Amino acid sequence: MELVVDANVLLAALLKGALTRELLFDSRFKLYAPEHLVLEIQLLLKRNLSIQRRTGLSGKALEEVFHFLTQKIEMHPESTYSLHVVATSV
């Protein structure tokens, strides 16, 4: 099964733990994410001290865990999908 991963999934894997992490490494899933997602979350992890407090990890340790969690996710630059995205107004 092919799935697109968003920021909520990655943050849940960092904060909540086991089940979400297991899903990220489940061999039945082929995972995709936009490349900018990684950059956005890396910035968030550096700036948001409450995430460090909630996980009990240092900034460096959080970066390492995040890198580990994203290894199986195939990242795509915006140019590979932007023509297929339909703009919506809220």
C-alpha positions in Angstrom: 0.0 0.0 0.0 1.3 3.5 -0.8 0.7 6.3 1.7 1.6 10.0 1.9 3.1 11.0 5.3 2.3 14.4 6.7 3.8 16.4 9.6 1.2 15.1 12.1 2.3 11.5 11.5 6.0 12.3 12.0 5.4 14.4 15.1 3.2 11.7 16.6 6.0 9.2 16.0 8.3 11.4 17.9 5.8 12.3 20.7 3.4 9.4 21.2 5.5 6.5 20.3 5.1 2.9 19.5 2.2 2.4 17.1 2.9 5.3 14.8 6.6 4.3 14.8 5.7 0.8 13.9 3.6 1.9 11.0 6.5 4.0 9.6 8.6 0.8 9.5 5.9 -1.6 8.4 7.2 -3.3 5.2 3.7 -3.4 3.8 3.7 0.3 3.3 5.5 2.4 0.7 5.8 5.9 2.2 6.1 9.2 0.4 6.3 12.8 1.6 7.0 16.2 0.2 10.6 17.2 0.6 9.7 20.5 2.3 8.1 18.5 5.1 11.5 17.4 6.5 12.8 20.9 6.4 9.8 22.3 8.2 9.9 19.7 11.0 13.6 20.1 11.4 13.1 23.8 12.0 10.2 23.1 14.4 12.4 20.7 16.4 15.1 23.3 16.7 12.8 26.1 17.8 10.2 24.4 19.9 11.6 23.5 23.3 8.3 22.0 24.5 8.9 19.1 22.1 12.3 18.5 23.7 10.7 18.6 27.1 7.8 16.3 26.2 10.2 13.7 24.7 12.9 14.1 27.3 15.4 14.3 24.4 18.1 16.9 23.7 17.9 18.8 20.4 20.7 16.6 19.0 19.0 13.4 20.1 15.7 14.6 18.5 17.4 15.2 15.2 18.9 11.7 15.3 15.5 10.1 16.0 13.8 12.2 13.3 16.5 11.1 10.8 15.9 7.5 11.8 12.1 7.8 11.4 12.4 9.4 8.0 14.8 6.9 6.4 12.1 4.7 4.9 10.1 7.7 3.5 10.7 8.6 -0.1 10.9 12.4 -0.4 9.7 14.3 -3.4 10.5 17.8 -4.4 7.6 20.1 -5.2 8.3 19.9 -8.9 7.3 16.3 -9.0 3.8 16.8 -7.8 2.9 20.5 -8.1 1.1 20.0 -11.5 -1.2 17.4 -9.8 -2.2 19.5 -6.8 -5.6 21.2 -7.1 -5.7 24.6 -5.4 -8.6 25.0 -3.0 -9.8 28.1 -1.1 -10.9 27.9 2.5 
